[in-house]
Amino acid sequence: MNDLPSLSALPELARCPSQYAIDEHAFNTAMRTATEPRQRELLQWLYSSNADSYKIIRWMQGIGLALYRQEDPALALISALPSDDSLCEPAIREVLAKRIGEAVICVANDESNNSDWNRLAEDTWIQLFVLMRRLGVSNFKTAVMQLFQRCEREGRTPFDLVSEASRYFTRFVMDAQPNNELEKRWIAMIKGSDDAVLKASLFDAFCGLLSMPREVSILGVNECIVAFKTRIRAAFDDESVRSAKQCELQQLVDEKFPQYADRIRTLLLAEDGDIGTLSDFEQVYRGDQAALAQIYLQEVSSDADKPQQLRAKVRYMELCPQTLPSSVVEFVTDENRRGLVPGDHKCPRESRRGQSTRGLPRKKVKPETLRSYGKQLRATTKG
Amino acid sequence: LRAGAFDNCPTYLVCENLECYDPAVNRITATGATMGKIFDRDVDNRLQVVDKHLQEMESANPLLSAIAENMRLDSRVSEPRSAKFAEFAAASLSATNLKNVLNEYSSQKAWEEFRCPVLNQRNLLFAPQVLDEPKIAEDTVLVSVQKLFLLLLSKLSEALRQREIGMASGDDIGSGPQTIQFDEDNSYVNNWLNNLELPQDLPEFANLITQAYQRVIDSMMPDRANGAQPERICWAGRRDEFEPHREFGLRRWMEIFGLGHQLDKREWFILLEYPVINTGAFARPTVLDAGPTEWHFPTPGELPPKLGGRTMILGDAMLAGVLPLGEFVHKARRLEIENVKWLSRLPDDTNSGRVNLDKARAHHRDWFREVKNSGALK
């Protein structure tokens, strides 16, 4: 009985003939320990050379897969895989993932009127997404992007945009995005704009941005930090909640995107006017000297005090000596440089400790110079 | 078993009045097989192909054998419903096995057929639109132990998000690392559930889970329309029978309601209570409603339907002599906050794991045969 082929009970032509199958060795090895009917059924399907990958969609609908009461199809199928310590498990898992990918691509590319793209219930999508997530998102990048492209063509998702399925899908897109094409979309979502296809909270949109394969420009990141602060300020009246959200963002970046951790920390501080040293600030801009030079140049022509202007000019000259305006050169004598720019790039904040800004006593003095940098930066990025 | 209990309540098996019901009468005495029958009836032409598959299942392994036994014994399945199943099976068995056929039948047909007076007349207990008189008191309070399945967890997460967004002046801010992990293993919602302190947090949980439950029912509409995924069927017991076990907690609840396939899982369950009148339609289950599960065991069809099916008692509850409880089916329904009574999950360190299926089935089989042979049914 167990060894009967178990195709869907609803006979139909194969909608998505698979190109993949497990080999005989893996099949035989796994069958030796497969005691439950659904384990054997899964193995037989994966071993079959002319199998219909679309069957996985039906299984996720609860059709053709024997389920216990209240059992979720995705979890049932995962439980039917050989145990992790089985030697054939990776090969079986790989073929299962490939077949799921084939089925998703099939759904994405079926343009017929009665295609499942329009018909699958949210539950089925969630089961499918959970299954894909458990098998590793990296296996489904092509499939996810084809689904995304279909959504883009249609201008909508096949599930309710407010549902969790949309958030699952957005997470998949984040992980599957092959280039930085979505940068403007993520930034727009961070700023609070709605998207027709992607659904992300402020935090999720940050993840989308920072997940892009190529590094995001510092100006782009800073633009988002400004938007983050603005939205947090608008959303929460309680200062402690705002602070907590800022800490959560930093924690998120530290854990998930460590390559951005330092610069986001500094940008968050700079936005508060709470940056400690010039070197912190420059550390952030290390990868984008043009942006840094632009800020220094603006500082030179600002109404900041003379020493501050001079420091900016020195920095600018160090960064872009070949483009140094002649008006700058006259300020930069060796004597001035030695006197005004210590080797460790420390801000002269110690001498200002205890002064108040904005008329309120503060724990730490906020160097005017750096607050000015923050303002300049905002002006630059907004432009 | 309480000595003499049967004698003290001789009307139990024929009396429609539950006051007479005393589960202690169920003594294990008799044996007897029903081989060669399907739904406790002789195999007719229409079911011959099913019989052939059942014979193969009986010789395959204990799990398939258990499912075959259920199909052979269950006399609660009416003639018309048996004919419908035979028709469905005949169309499908050339391409698949009987276990799949039964699974598909129970998942695609049961939600509609259990409340059909033509197909399920004897088992149907409450259906205001089709039954003149309910066969069970409408104010009978039911209990149901239901898993927080994926879609429900997802909807609970939606409800949580909506609440957070509301707290953030309507802006979808989200939160840090926890949110990001949600879609991988539900850790966001699991974390929230873990941090609830019952009973003081029960109203908050009940409020959100009822919203989530409604969203589940609403979200099923598209597939219901194209027939791919029917309504969900819920299983429930009677509160008066459940009450002595309430204090023992989730593991006991799962044992007395026969949820053997869940005992090795660490998933969240909710305890619900609601009256029969809120169910819309309510019936004694059959093997066609239960589907291909070895954790179900038929009940003698001669028992008064209002007693329901009788659950297969498992594990420690079986060893403690707990006798089968009533079980019923009804379609998924809207929850009210006051219906939600508890939330629980088996602790990681509990000595649960799967119980011995063979022992549980043997124990229940003996109970079944005793009831059949007690004479009181005649």
Interface residues (C-beta under 8 A of the other chain):
Chain A: M1 N2 L4 P5 S6 L7 S8 A9 L10 P11 T35 E36 P37 E41 Q61 G62 I63 G64 L65 A66 L67 Y68 R69 Q70 E71 D72 A74 L75 R119 L120 A121 E122 D123 T124 I126 Q127 F129 V130 R133 D160 V162 S163 E164 A165 R167 Y168 R171 G192 A200 S201 L202 F203 D204 C207 R231 I232 A234 A235 F236 K245 E248 L249 Q251 L252 E255 K256
Chain B: H53 E56 M57 S59 A60 N61 L63 L64 S92 S94 A95 T96 N97 L98 K99 N100 V101 N103 E104 S107 Q108 Q146 K147 F149 L150 L151 S154 K155 S157 E158 R161 A168 S169 G170 D171 D172 I173 G174 S175 G176 P177 T179 I180 F182 D183 E184 V216 S219 M220 P222 D223 N226 A228 Q229 W235 L259 H261 Q262 A290 G291 P292 T293 W295
